[in-house]
Structure formats: structure tokens, C-alpha cells
Amino acid sequence: MYYTESLDRLVKALAKLPGIGSRSAQKLAFYLMKISKEEAKELAQAIVDIKEKTNYCSICNNFSEEKLCSICKNPDRDNSTVCVVEEPNDIIAIEKIGVYKGTYHVLMGAISPLDGIGPDDLKIEELLRRISAANVKEVILATNPNTEGEATAIYLGKIISPLGVIVTRIARGIPVGGNIEYTDQATLAKAMEKRGAL
């Protein structure tokens, strides 16, 4: 063993994070060894707080510390337009461009038969109830432009269109196989502005 037992546990824990390999985990662990005890406690408390205080919005499934997220509570948002995304972090990417003024619905994933994820595993029923209960006029499908995202968009288009609302898909400004979260703001802004019917 190259590390102390506690350092080894930290490296292994950090390596479980997405995008962090063993070398990056080791670098982070060594960095954390150098910070003060107060900074370490602050980081640990921030992690505990997010687990204890952050939930999902009861309307759209976005991150929230209250029953409703800040977007669903905002009376200036256009409730007649709902942008459907895969994950809450996709909302952050779209909000940064400052173009879209409607509301959102987070599916909490995408249809992926290879991973055992079907329509019943996503927040699709909640979306359909929301469309039926509210005065929704347009649903924008902003799933990722990869195989799973496209399959999800096609499925949603087929089940939402009969409800009498306009169903659009964000334009193809985003590279195929890319993720909305990592798309630059200019490309994402164009994709939102140039969205077309499914």
C-alpha cells in the first residue's frame, strides 16, 4: 500500500466520481491533504448539505431546496411552453444562454434499452399529466443528440402530438453524440432559436 489507510479510502472514493480516474483522484486527494482543516470541513459540510437540503421540484424535477424550483415559482416565465430535458444540469446550460423564457420538464434520463431504461423509468407520465392539466401550447424536445436522446425525442413526439400541442425539437446546432451540458453557449443559443417541428 502506497498511502495511509485514510488517504487510500479518499482516493478510492474520489475515483468513483464521473470523469475522475485513479490519477486524477490521487491528485485531488493530495490537494485536499494540503488545505486547512477548516476548508476541509467546509467542503465536507457542503456535500452533506446538498444531500440533506437539495431535492427535486414537484413540478419539473429540477434541483430545488423548496417544493418548487426558482423557475417554476417565477411568474414571469411562460408556462405555455415546456422544454423537456434529460437531466437538471441541462437546464443550467440552457438558462446560461438567456434566450429561453418558458418552463422545463426533466425526464431524469433517456430511453436506453441496452441499459434497461424504458419509458416507464422516466418522468414521462408526469409530463403528460402536466400537458393535460395546464395550458401548454408547445413542448420543446431538448434531449441530447445521441442515440438515446433521439429515441426519447421520437417516442415523446409520438405520444405528445395527439394531445393537440405543438411539438418541436431543438435545431441541429449541437454535434451528434455531444451533450447539452458541454455545448458552447453560442451553439446552444442557435439550437434553441432554430428549433423545428419533429
N, C-alpha and C positions, 0 to 999 in steps of 0.2 A: 504494500500500500504506500503510495507516494504522499498522501495527505494525512492530516489528522482525521479522526472519525467524523467530527462535525463538519469539517471542510469537504470531506468526501460526500457526506449527505447533501450538502448545499450544492455541490457540482452536479450530482445526480438529479436533484430537484430542478435546478435551472435547465438542465439538458432536456427536460420534459416539455419545456415551453416551445411553442411553434417557432420554427426558424432558428432555433438555438441548437447548435451541435455541441459535441463534447468540448471542443477547443474554445468556442465562444462562452460556454458555461464556465469553463475554467477561468477565462479572462474576467468574466463578471464576478465570480467568486473571489478572485484575488483583489479586484477593485473594492468589493464590499468589505474585505478584510481591512482595507486601508481607511475607510470612512470612520467617522466618530461613532461612538455608541448611540448618541442622540440621533444622528442621521439614520443609523440602522433601525432604531426604534420607530422613527418617523415613517420609514419605508414599510416596516412590518405592520404598523398601525394602519397605514393607507391600504394595504392588502386586506387586513381584517375588516376595515370599514366598508370597502367595496363589496365584500361578501355579506356583511350584515345589513347594509343600508340600501344597496342597489338592487332593484327588482326590474320588472318589465311593465310597461304601460298597459293598462287594462283595455285600451282601445287598439293601439297599433303594435304593441310588443317592443317598442323602443326602450332603451335603458331609462330608468326613472327612479327617483328616491321617494316619489309620491305615487298615488293611484294613477294619475295622468302625467305624461311627459310634458315638457315645456312647449312642444309643438302642438299637441292635442289641446292644451289649455289656452293657446294663443287665439284670441278671437279674430285676429287679422288674417289667419290662414284660410285658404279657400277649401272648404270641406266638400265641395262638389268634385274635386279632383283627388284621387288617391294614387300615389306612386308605390308600386309593390316592389320591394327589395328582398334579398335573401337574408341579410344579417343587419343588426343595428349599426355596425360600422360603415355600411353602405350609405346610411342616412347622413353621417358625418361628411362623407366625400361629396354628396350632392349638395348639402347645405353650404359647404365652403364656396361653391361657385356663385351663390347668391342669386340664381335665376328662378328657381322653382319656389312657388308660394303656396302650394297645396299641402295636403297631408300625406301620411305614409302608412304602409302596412308591411310589417316584417314577417316573412314566412318562416323564419328560423331554419333556413336550409333550402335545399333544392332537390327535386326528384332525381334519385340516383339508384336505379335498380341494383347495380353492382355492389353498392354499399348497403343495400337493404332498406333504402329510404323511398317510400312511396308517398302518394298524395295525402294519405291519412296521417302521416307522420309530420306534416307541415300545418301551418295555421291557415289552411285554405277554407275550412268551414266558417271560421271566424270572419274571414274576408267576405265570403258570400252573404253571411248574415248582415254584415256592415253595409254592403252594397244595397241589400233589400230594405234595410231599416232607414238608411239615410238618403239624402238627396244627391247621390253620387251620379255624376254625368259622364265622367271619364276615368278610366283606370289605365295608368301608365305602367307597363311591364318593364321594370328596370333590373331584371335578373342578369347575372353575368353572361357574357357572350362566349360561353363554353358549352360543351355537350349537355351538361346537367341543367345549366341556365336556360338553354334553348328549349330543351324538353319541357321544362317547367313553364316557360312562356307559352309554348304551343298548347299545352294542357289547359292552362288558365284561360287562354283566348277562347278555346272551345267551350268551356263551361260558363264563362262570363258573358260572351256575346249574346246568348239568348235572353239575358236579363235586361236588354234594351239600353245598355250603356255603351259609350264609345270605348273601344279597347285599342290602345296604341302601344308601340314598342319603341324604346329609345333607339335613335339612329345608330348606324354602324360606324361611329367615330372611334369606338373602343376596339382595340385589336382582338381578334378571335383568340380565345384561350387566356385572355387577360382577366383581371379582377377590377371591379369598380373602385375598390378601396385604394388601389395603387395607380389609378389613371390620373394623368395630369389634369389640372383644372380647366384649361382651355379646351381640351378634347372632350371632357365630360360636359362642359357647358354647351358645346356644339351638338353633342349627342342628345342632350335634353331638348334643345331648341329645334332640332331637325327630326324629332321622333315621328314615326309614321304608323299607319294602321297595320295591324298584324296580318 
